[in-house]
Amino acid sequence: MRRFIICMATAAALGLSLVPLVAFPHRSEAIRETQKRHRKENKVLKQQQRAMKNVMKQHAQTSDSNQRFKSNMKIQRQLAKGNQRQETRRQKQQGK
């Protein structure tokens, strides 16, 4: 019985070593390029918003206008993120 179990374990190990590993499917080049572009867009948006924030700090602001400014910046980030998600989804759908 012991030999049988050892033989079966050995056969399973040898059989599994012959199976090709496909842990992660290869991403298409278009999706990779899109993700690179999205990272650059995020970086540029962040820099722009930092610059706008610094300019706004130099001027006296009411709390109401400051809140509007912050919410506008947040909306810009959300729109950019949503557009990027939609673009990535479209490319993935086209790839299927």
Backbone as ProteinMPNN parsed JSONL, in Angstrom:
{"seq_chain_A": "MRRFIICMATAAALGLSLVPLVAFPHRSEAIRETQKRHRKENKVLKQQQRAMKNVMKQHAQTSDSNQRFKSNMKIQRQLAKGNQRQETRRQKQQGK", "coords_chain_A": {"N_chain_A": [[0.812, -1.19, 0.0], [1.912, 1.214, 0.79], [3.914, 1.57, -1.133], [2.35, 1.858, -3.385], [1.049, 4.312, -2.904], [3.274, 6.008, -2.88], [4.168, 5.664, -5.511], [1.953, 6.717, -6.905], [1.997, 9.388, -6.023], [4.434, 10.203, -7.059], [3.942, 9.882, -9.814], [1.912, 11.777, -10.113], [3.306, 14.123, -9.493], [5.21, 14.163, -11.57], [3.489, 14.31, -13.744], [2.225, 16.79, -13.312], [4.389, 18.449, -13.629], [4.725, 18.516, -16.317], [2.656, 20.003, -17.301], [1.905, 23.074, -18.786], [2.559, 26.251, -17.297], [0.162, 28.602, -16.73], [-0.411, 31.056, -15.276], [-0.921, 33.825, -15.313], [-2.646, 35.52, -17.781], [-1.329, 36.706, -20.89], [-0.994, 40.144, -21.35], [-2.296, 42.352, -23.746], [-0.445, 44.387, -26.003], [-1.602, 46.825, -26.538], [-3.232, 47.36, -24.314], [-1.29, 47.559, -22.355], [0.105, 49.836, -23.231], [-1.937, 51.696, -22.979], [-2.311, 51.723, -20.209], [0.141, 52.777, -19.407], [-0.092, 55.329, -20.484], [-2.255, 56.243, -19.012], [-1.127, 56.347, -16.461], [0.703, 58.42, -16.872], [-1.088, 60.515, -17.432], [-2.409, 60.702, -14.975], [-0.319, 61.541, -13.364], [0.277, 64.048, -14.501], [-2.144, 65.391, -14.031], [-2.138, 65.421, -11.251], [0.094, 67.072, -10.775], [-0.818, 69.462, -11.94], [-3.012, 70.041, -10.296], [-1.736, 70.376, -7.852], [-0.244, 72.672, -8.399], [-2.333, 74.501, -8.882], [-3.459, 74.534, -6.356], [-1.404, 75.663, -4.843], [-1.359, 78.232, -5.951], [-3.882, 79.114, -5.2], [-3.546, 79.231, -2.458], [-2.062, 81.485, -2.141], [-3.777, 83.577, -2.322], [-6.367, 85.327, -0.642], [-9.136, 83.559, 0.501], [-12.621, 82.809, 0.774], [-14.376, 80.599, 2.986], [-16.396, 79.257, 1.68], [-15.777, 79.499, -1.074], [-13.402, 78.143, -1.03], [-14.228, 75.543, -0.392], [-15.73, 74.98, -2.706], [-13.679, 75.013, -4.584], [-12.116, 72.812, -3.736], [-13.978, 70.747, -4.09], [-14.345, 70.868, -6.847], [-11.813, 70.087, -7.736], [-11.794, 67.472, -6.798], [-13.879, 66.364, -8.305], [-12.758, 66.559, -10.866], [-10.685, 64.668, -10.632], [-12.191, 62.334, -10.206], [-13.656, 62.165, -12.603], [-11.583, 61.82, -14.468], [-10.563, 59.36, -13.62], [-12.806, 57.698, -13.998], [-13.177, 57.891, -16.793], [-10.804, 56.7, -17.636], [-11.168, 54.102, -16.674], [-13.373, 53.279, -18.216], [-12.237, 53.344, -20.771], [-10.27, 51.352, -20.537], [-11.909, 49.122, -20.062], [-13.311, 49.006, -22.504], [-11.211, 48.374, -24.265], [-10.475, 45.863, -23.273], [-12.81, 44.42, -23.79], [-12.82, 44.5, -26.568], [-10.627, 42.944, -27.048], [-11.465, 40.383, -26.437]], "CA_chain_A": [[0.0, 0.0, 0.0], [2.812, 2.353, 0.877], [4.559, 1.723, -2.45], [1.335, 2.35, -4.304], [0.866, 5.743, -2.637], [4.503, 6.692, -3.328], [4.15, 5.655, -6.977], [0.915, 7.649, -7.363], [2.472, 10.746, -5.756], [5.494, 10.465, -8.034], [3.306, 10.04, -11.116], [1.205, 13.065, -10.101], [4.315, 15.183, -9.544], [5.758, 14.192, -12.923], [2.423, 14.766, -14.634], [2.026, 18.226, -13.112], [5.551, 19.196, -14.12], [4.615, 18.629, -17.771], [1.585, 20.945, -17.628], [2.451, 24.443, -18.881], [2.039, 27.171, -16.304], [-0.541, 29.741, -17.3], [-0.962, 31.725, -14.112], [-1.422, 35.127, -15.724], [-2.715, 35.643, -19.238], [-0.512, 37.785, -21.421], [-1.748, 41.344, -21.687], [-1.987, 42.838, -25.078], [0.418, 45.565, -26.039], [-2.453, 48.022, -26.511], [-3.642, 47.6, -22.926], [-0.089, 48.0, -21.647], [0.344, 51.225, -23.628], [-3.013, 52.501, -22.392], [-2.034, 51.88, -18.789], [1.257, 53.723, -19.294], [-0.631, 56.662, -20.769], [-3.087, 56.612, -17.87], [-0.232, 56.743, -15.369], [1.212, 59.757, -17.19], [-2.189, 61.465, -17.27], [-2.623, 60.885, -13.536], [0.806, 62.318, -12.86], [0.1, 65.423, -14.967], [-3.281, 65.959, -13.316], [-1.7, 65.671, -9.883], [0.954, 68.244, -10.803], [-1.655, 70.624, -12.209], [-3.814, 70.349, -9.121], [-0.828, 70.91, -6.836], [0.069, 74.049, -8.786], [-3.537, 75.297, -8.636], [-3.612, 74.647, -4.909], [-0.404, 76.634, -4.391], [-1.811, 79.554, -6.376], [-5.033, 79.487, -4.379], [-3.064, 79.532, -1.111], [-1.468, 82.82, -2.138], [-4.851, 84.565, -2.31], [-7.347, 85.175, 0.44], [-10.332, 82.865, 0.029], [-13.663, 82.538, 1.762], [-14.491, 79.152, 3.206], [-17.3, 78.739, 0.649], [-15.037, 79.346, -2.344], [-12.403, 77.105, -0.804], [-14.946, 74.274, -0.503], [-16.031, 74.771, -4.128], [-12.411, 74.685, -5.249], [-11.763, 71.43, -3.376], [-14.918, 69.807, -4.715], [-14.036, 70.853, -8.284], [-10.619, 69.257, -7.936], [-12.199, 66.085, -6.57], [-14.67, 65.961, -9.47], [-11.803, 66.35, -11.965], [-10.013, 63.376, -10.423], [-13.161, 61.256, -10.4], [-13.949, 62.068, -14.04], [-10.419, 61.24, -15.135], [-10.509, 57.941, -13.244], [-13.923, 57.022, -14.656], [-12.877, 57.8, -18.226], [-9.75, 55.711, -17.813], [-11.769, 52.777, -16.473], [-14.184, 52.958, -19.386], [-11.347, 53.061, -21.89], [-9.663, 50.043, -20.3], [-12.956, 48.111, -20.276], [-13.558, 48.891, -23.953], [-10.101, 47.635, -24.884], [-10.548, 44.463, -22.864], [-13.932, 43.832, -24.514], [-12.406, 44.318, -27.964], [-9.643, 41.869, -27.085], [-12.081, 39.059, -26.244]], "C_chain_A": [[0.857, 1.257, 0.0], [3.481, 2.619, -0.469], [3.585, 2.297, -3.469], [1.132, 3.858, -4.138], [2.077, 6.532, -3.117], [4.537, 6.758, -4.849], [3.124, 6.645, -7.524], [1.355, 9.098, -7.158], [3.554, 11.141, -6.753], [4.9, 10.704, -9.415], [2.576, 11.392, -11.195], [2.196, 14.217, -10.204], [4.91, 15.296, -10.939], [4.726, 14.705, -13.916], [2.197, 16.267, -14.522], [3.209, 19.049, -13.624], [5.495, 19.36, -15.635], [3.546, 19.635, -18.208], [2.175, 22.355, -17.706], [1.781, 25.35, -17.854], [1.417, 28.372, -17.003], [-1.221, 30.464, -16.14], [-1.598, 33.058, -14.486], [-1.492, 35.172, -17.242], [-1.893, 36.84, -19.705], [-1.399, 38.963, -21.776], [-1.348, 41.794, -23.077], [-1.162, 44.108, -24.967], [-0.408, 46.844, -25.95], [-2.875, 48.357, -25.085], [-2.457, 48.114, -22.118], [0.206, 49.467, -21.952], [-0.704, 52.151, -23.016], [-2.745, 52.742, -20.915], [-0.872, 52.831, -18.543], [0.76, 55.149, -19.49], [-1.483, 57.148, -19.608], [-2.226, 57.05, -16.686], [0.329, 58.139, -15.609], [0.137, 60.811, -17.0], [-2.449, 61.749, -15.791], [-1.535, 61.765, -12.937], [0.66, 63.796, -13.249], [-1.042, 66.104, -14.221], [-2.898, 66.308, -11.885], [-0.827, 66.926, -9.81], [0.149, 69.518, -11.032], [-2.446, 71.023, -10.969], [-2.951, 70.888, -7.99], [-0.505, 72.372, -7.124], [-1.133, 74.968, -8.528], [-3.732, 75.53, -7.143], [-2.64, 75.689, -4.345], [-0.808, 78.06, -4.769], [-2.961, 80.029, -5.492], [-4.612, 79.84, -2.947], [-2.527, 80.957, -1.016], [-2.522, 83.921, -2.051], [-5.804, 84.285, -1.155], [-8.632, 84.59, -0.137], [-11.356, 82.767, 1.152], [-13.785, 81.023, 1.909], [-15.388, 78.513, 2.145], [-16.561, 78.519, -0.674], [-13.963, 78.273, -2.221], [-13.035, 75.715, -0.927], [-15.275, 73.959, -1.961], [-14.791, 74.358, -4.891], [-12.021, 73.231, -4.987], [-12.692, 70.426, -4.06], [-14.695, 69.743, -6.224], [-12.819, 69.991, -8.587], [-10.961, 67.777, -7.775], [-12.982, 65.553, -7.767], [-13.768, 65.71, -10.675], [-11.122, 64.997, -11.835], [-10.954, 62.213, -10.688], [-13.498, 61.067, -11.878], [-12.798, 61.407, -14.791], [-10.348, 59.737, -14.861], [-11.603, 57.149, -13.95], [-13.687, 56.852, -16.144], [-11.807, 56.752, -18.504], [-10.291, 54.297, -17.638], [-12.576, 52.352, -17.698], [-13.309, 52.598, -20.579], [-10.702, 51.682, -21.749], [-10.678, 48.93, -20.535], [-13.232, 47.906, -21.756], [-12.455, 48.093, -24.635], [-10.132, 46.166, -24.512], [-11.676, 43.747, -23.59], [-13.558, 43.584, -25.968], [-11.413, 43.169, -28.096], [-10.239, 40.49, -26.972], [-12.588, 38.481, -27.529]], "O_chain_A": [[0.567, 2.23, -0.696], [3.597, 3.769, -0.892], [3.955, 3.118, -4.309], [1.054, 4.59, -5.124], [1.927, 7.607, -3.698], [4.894, 7.79, -5.417], [3.398, 7.338, -8.504], [1.117, 9.944, -8.02], [3.586, 12.275, -7.231], [5.311, 11.631, -10.113], [2.621, 12.066, -12.224], [1.951, 15.183, -10.927], [5.097, 16.403, -11.444], [5.064, 15.457, -14.831], [1.999, 16.941, -15.532], [3.046, 20.208, -14.007], [6.148, 20.249, -16.182], [3.536, 20.069, -19.361], [2.873, 22.782, -16.786], [0.587, 25.226, -17.581], [2.078, 29.067, -17.774], [-2.448, 30.482, -16.037], [-2.692, 33.379, -14.022], [-0.501, 34.892, -17.917], [-1.78, 37.848, -19.007], [-2.432, 38.801, -22.426], [-0.207, 41.629, -23.508], [-1.192, 44.803, -23.952], [0.03, 47.832, -25.36], [-2.873, 49.526, -24.698], [-2.612, 49.01, -21.288], [0.518, 50.246, -21.051], [-0.387, 53.261, -22.588], [-2.934, 53.855, -20.425], [-0.891, 53.603, -17.585], [1.143, 56.059, -18.755], [-1.443, 58.326, -19.255], [-2.559, 58.01, -15.991], [0.425, 58.946, -14.685], [0.41, 61.886, -16.467], [-2.68, 62.894, -15.403], [-1.808, 62.628, -12.102], [0.892, 64.685, -12.429], [-0.922, 67.263, -13.824], [-3.283, 67.356, -11.367], [-0.981, 67.744, -8.904], [0.404, 70.538, -10.392], [-2.537, 72.204, -10.635], [-3.386, 71.766, -7.245], [-0.493, 73.206, -6.219], [-0.972, 76.076, -8.018], [-4.129, 76.619, -6.728], [-3.003, 76.49, -3.484], [-0.616, 78.989, -3.984], [-3.009, 81.19, -5.086], [-5.259, 80.662, -2.299], [-2.537, 81.563, 0.056], [-2.198, 85.068, -1.742], [-6.005, 83.138, -0.757], [-9.147, 85.075, -1.144], [-11.002, 82.656, 2.326], [-13.341, 80.268, 1.044], [-15.172, 77.366, 1.754], [-16.708, 77.476, -1.311], [-13.652, 77.579, -3.19], [-12.433, 74.812, -1.508], [-15.122, 72.821, -2.406], [-14.837, 73.467, -5.739], [-11.641, 72.508, -5.908], [-12.247, 69.387, -4.547], [-14.841, 68.677, -6.823], [-12.797, 69.256, -9.574], [-10.472, 66.934, -8.528], [-12.772, 64.417, -8.193], [-13.985, 64.757, -11.425], [-10.996, 64.263, -12.816], [-10.572, 61.225, -11.316], [-13.614, 59.935, -12.349], [-13.013, 60.543, -15.641], [-10.101, 58.944, -15.77], [-11.353, 56.05, -14.446], [-13.965, 55.79, -16.701], [-11.889, 56.01, -19.483], [-9.908, 53.392, -18.379], [-12.477, 51.214, -18.157], [-13.607, 51.655, -21.312], [-10.6, 50.936, -22.722], [-10.351, 47.908, -21.138], [-13.372, 46.773, -22.216], [-12.728, 47.24, -25.479], [-9.846, 45.309, -25.348], [-11.523, 42.586, -23.971], [-13.94, 42.563, -26.54], [-11.36, 42.501, -29.128], [-9.603, 39.512, -27.364], [-13.131, 37.376, -27.538]]}, "name": "protein", "num_of_chains": 1, "seq": "MRRFIICMATAAALGLSLVPLVAFPHRSEAIRETQKRHRKENKVLKQQQRAMKNVMKQHAQTSDSNQRFKSNMKIQRQLAKGNQRQETRRQKQQGK"}
